[in-house]
């Protein structure tokens, strides 16, 4: 499962917070994915890449609430945490580091 975080709505389309959405959209384009479903507060698409099932997810809950969509989707598709990749607009930095 590849999850791209972002905020729904036209006013956020070009904001840095939608980096995750844009990356997932680019992957969908490269993999010729065109069918998206509205499922569990997210836009979800499925494809196969090199024989591996891939689920693309764009939560529609706003970034800070994306777990409301991702958790239920993980349970629905029976996906373990190590098999979830989250794309977002920030870096992981140690506390106090800029």
C-alpha positions in Angstrom: 0.0 0.0 0.0 1.4 3.4 -1.0 -0.3 6.3 0.8 0.1 9.8 -0.4 -0.9 12.4 2.2 -2.5 15.6 1.3 -5.6 17.8 1.8 -8.7 17.5 -0.4 -10.1 20.4 -2.2 -9.1 22.8 -5.0 -7.6 25.3 -2.7 -4.9 22.9 -1.6 -4.1 21.3 -5.0 -0.8 23.2 -5.5 0.2 23.5 -1.8 3.3 21.7 -0.5 1.0 19.6 1.7 -0.2 17.8 -1.3 3.2 16.4 -2.3 1.9 12.9 -1.3 -1.1 13.2 -3.5 1.1 14.4 -6.5 3.5 11.5 -6.0 0.6 8.9 -6.0 -0.9 10.6 -9.0 2.4 10.3 -10.8 2.7 6.6 -9.9 -0.8 6.0 -11.2 0.0 7.8 -14.4 3.2 5.7 -14.9 1.4 2.5 -14.1 -1.6 3.4 -16.3 -4.1 3.4 -13.4 -7.3 5.2 -14.2 -10.0 3.6 -12.0 -10.3 5.2 -8.5 -12.8 4.1 -5.9 -14.1 6.1 -3.0 -13.6 3.8 -0.1 -13.3 4.3 3.7 -12.7 8.1 3.4 -10.0 7.7 0.7 -9.6 7.5 -3.0 -8.2 4.0 -3.7 -6.8 2.4 -6.8 -5.3 -1.1 -7.4 -2.8 -2.3 -9.9 -0.1 -4.9 -10.3 3.6 -4.0 -10.6 6.2 -6.7 -11.4 3.7 -9.3 -10.2 3.0 -7.6 -6.9 -0.4 -6.1 -6.0 -0.1 -2.4 -5.3 -2.8 -0.3 -3.6 -2.6 3.4 -4.1 -4.3 5.6 -1.5 -5.2 9.3 -1.2 -6.9 9.9 2.1 -9.7 12.5 1.9 -9.6 13.3 5.6 -6.9 16.0 5.6 -3.4 15.2 6.5 -3.7 15.2 10.3 -6.6 12.8 10.2 -5.3 10.4 7.5 -5.2 7.5 10.0 -9.0 7.4 10.0 -8.7 6.2 6.4 -5.4 4.3 6.4 -6.1 2.1 9.4 -9.5 0.7 8.1 -8.0 0.2 4.7 -5.1 -1.8 6.1 -7.5 -4.0 8.0 -9.8 -4.4 4.9 -6.9 -5.4 2.6 -5.1 -7.3 5.4 -1.9 -5.3 5.0 0.8 -5.4 7.7 2.5 -2.1 8.8 5.8 -2.9 7.1 4.0 -3.1 3.8 2.6 0.5 4.0 4.6 3.3 2.5 3.5 6.9 3.4 4.6 9.8 1.2 4.3 13.3 2.8 5.8 16.7 2.6 8.0 16.7 5.7 11.2 15.1 6.8 11.8 13.1 9.9 14.2 15.0 12.0 15.4 14.5 15.5 13.7 16.6 18.1 15.3 20.1 18.3 17.0 19.8 14.9 16.2 22.1 12.1 
